[in-house]
């Protein structure tokens, strides 16, 4: 009878351990997916904020609205450009990075101190279109990770 008793205890412990491992693994994947999705959402929101800072600076310099603090405005735009350039992946052979090179070149061509020589409307349209293409792929990745596909 004691053999059956210890056998039952051992079987119960083994079954409990197996169930715990599967539960732990499932929760780890769920936590990982939430963490990655949250980080990507922050990346997307920061990206949008930086692009909007650049576009607002270009338009403000065109209209001469903010000539009272031009250095501060240009500094913010330069800072946003630097953040964007370090944020995007320049390996265009990876899926989703097809537009990054064109986007980076456009950013590097901008001169926030001298906006008279560029077509502001055309430039802001290009920036907006390229950023939408970049963000579209990131949104797809967030959705896939939230569903556990990655």
N, C-alpha and C positions, 0 to 999 in steps of 0.2 A: 504494500500500500504506500509506503514511503517513496518507492520508485515512481509510482504514478503521480504522486504529489509533486516531487521534484521535476518530473518530466512535464507536468502541466505548468509549473512555474517557469521552467526554461522555455517552453513553447510560447507562453504568454509574453515573456520578456522579448523573445526573438520577434514575434509578430509586432509588438509595440515598437521595437527598434526600427523595423522595416517601414512601418507606417510613419514614424517620426522622420526618417530620412526622406521619404517621398514628400511629406508635408513641408519640410524644411527646404527642399529643392524647389518646390512650387513657389513658396513664398519668396525665396531668393530671386527667382526669375521675375516675379511680379514686382518686387522692390527695385530690381535692376531696371526693368522697363520704365517704371515710374521715375526713377532717378534720371535716366537718360532722356526721357521725354521732357522732363522739367528743365534739364540743362539746354536741350535744343530749343525749347520755347523761349528761354531767356536769351539765347543766341539770336533767335529770330527777332525778338523785340528790340534788342540792342542794335541789331543790323538796321532795322527800320528807323530807329531813333537817329542813328548816325547818318543815314541817307537823307532823312528829312532835315537834319541840321545843315548838310551841304546844300541841298536845294534851297532852303530858306535863305542861306547866306548869299547864294548866287542871285536870287530874286531881290533880296534887300539891297545888295550892292548895285543892281541894275536900276532900282528906283530911287537910290540915294536917300532912303528912309533913315538908315542907321549910320550916318556920317559922324554922329557925336562920339561913338565909341568903336571906330573901325578896327582897331587892334584887337580888342576883345572878341569881336565877331569873327574876324579872320582866324584868330587863335582857336576858337571853338571849331571852326570848319577844318582847319589843319589837323586838329586833334581827332575829329571824326574821320577824316581821310586816313590818318595813320591807323586808327582802330580797324577800319574796314579792310585796309591792305593787309594787316596782320591776321584778320579774322578769316579771310577767304583762302581756300586751298588752291594753289597755283598748278597742281598736277591735273591738267585738263584731260588726261587719259582716263581718269576715274569718272564713272557715271555721275551726272549732276554738276560737274565742274566745267561744262562746256563754255559757259558764259563768263567765267571768272577772269580769264585773261583779257577779254575785251573790256570788262568792267574795270579792271585794274588800270589798263591803259588810259581809259577815259578819266578816271580819278587823277592819275598822274599828270594829265595834260591841263588840268584846271589850275588857273591862277586867280586866287581869290582877291588879290589886290588889284587886278586889272581885268575886269569882266567886260570891258567895252569891246574887246577884240573877238568875243565869242557870241554865238547865237544862244542866248540864255534859254529860250523856250525849247529849242532843239536839243540842247544839252540836258536840260532837266527831263525832257521826254525820254531820251536815251537812258539816262540814269534810272528813271522809274521803270522802264521796260526791262532793262537788264536785272534790276533788283527783284522784280516780280518773277523772272525766270529762275533766278537763284533761289528765291524763297519758295517757289512752287515745289522744287525738288526736296527742300528741307521739310516742308509740310508733309509731303508723302512719307518721308522717313519717320517723322513723329507719329503719324497714323499707324504705320507698319509696326513700329516699336511698341506702341500702346496696345496693339492687337497681339503682340508677342511673336511677330513674324521675323524679327531680327534677333 
